[in-house]
Amino acid sequence: MKKIAIVVQRYGLEVNGGAEYHCRILAEKLNPLFNLEVITSCAKDYTTWRNEYQKGISNINGVKIRRFEVAQERNKKKTQSIERKLRKKTFFQKTLRFFGLLNFVENLPGQYNNAEESGKEWAKQQGPYSPSLIDFLSNNKQDYDAIIFFTYLYFPTFYGLQIAPERSILIPTAHDEPPIYFPNFKSFFKLPKAILYNTKAEQHFVNKLFHNEAIYSDVVGVGINEYVKHQNENSLGIRDPYIVYIGRIDPAKGCDILFEYFLEYKKTDISNLKLMLIGQSFMNIPVSNSILPQGFVSEEIKANCLQHAKALIIPSFYESLSLVTLESMMAGIPVIANDFSEVLKDHIENSQGGYLFSDAETFTKALDNLMNPSTDLELLKNNAKKYVLKNYNWNVVIDKVSKAIDYVASE
């Protein structure tokens, strides 16, 4: 039985993040097939990286977890200061690329190296900064047939993958966001032995940006379990119709525009439609009788709330897969999504299981369509479920990941 490690920034039942949840369910599916362990930090909260879990070895749902302490908590001011400088350099690079001068300028003495060093420092500040985790990988990399690194954006993946690129599989969960243009990632995406993408849109984006088509890659995504219907009544006792947002409540996830557009809609809405929020909040939530924050809830309550929703709302501009979108579709719940995200746009257009919005006007139109008695909601629901059943099957996912592990282990 091959021995593999999965490296991820956070891991736990209480961890509120799409990529981390993706990592956990994949680890649990792979665990019976491999001698597997997860290598991660003691952090629970990505805004602080504070050590909250006990360091050392533990077990979650049968999966072995090896945790390492974070040496320093996140310094937001320092991180943002470095990020501002890098964003300016990134804008400058895009301008030079447009005029065909990028390669010439980058080859000038010191130009690229200085920017790359700033990028490496940013990765440390981005965190979770855990030198002991990196030391462990450096001292024990030969013990693993393959090491799967989850999410390109964080310290454990950026520095860990460079230790053993020949044994590495990267699941980048990448999308078009400012950090991916930082100079430290220019060579990084050419290091892994294999890359597994969530969607064709993600693969195309990364290939176009980094010209790394020569690396073994596949579009894998994730499997979605058949939906199990829960109790008929809403477990939170909510009787009014509602749309639901599930995930981190954060401006980075588009929640600021969600609140703005929804409250604008309610000014003229004659229905009693509510907006339910499920997840940990990292921003101020407007006080309104029409907005119902529930905080972090159990998986059972989350599934029950989704089951009774009129639709799931996804306002995020940046997604590499959006598990909650796929789970909603599997449950036969229509999805209203931000069409700025290529991934979300593909999900909606390919499934015909929901609506897209780009501004307050199209947001209102989507809700009007949803609430219109003449709308064939059963067609939307059936389209959504068929799309997931066809494209996100666990047997296919595990087969593709296993082939990548075999490829890395055999070389």
Buried (B, 14 or more C-beta within 10 A) or exposed (E): EBBBBBBBBBBBEEBBBBBBBBBBBBBBBBBEBBBBBBBBBBBBBBEBBEBBBEBEEBEBEEBBBBBBBBBEBBBEEEBEEBBEBBBEBBEEBEEBEEEEEBEEEBEEEEBBEEBBEBBBBBBBBBBBBBBBBBEBBEEBBEEBBBBBBBBBBBBBBBBBBBBBBEBBBBBBBBBBEEBBBBBBBBEBBBBBBBBBBBBEBBBEBBBEBBEBEEBBBBBBBBBBEEBEEBEEEBBBEBEEBBBBBBBBBBEEBBBBBBBBBBBBBBEEBEEEBBBBBBBBBBBEBBEEEBBBBBEEBEEEBBBBBBBBBBBBBBBBBBBBBBBBBBBBBBBBBBBBBBBBBBBBBEBBEEBEBBBBBEEBEBBBBBBBBBBEEEBEBEEBBBBBBBBBEEBBBBEEBBEBBBBBBEBBBEE
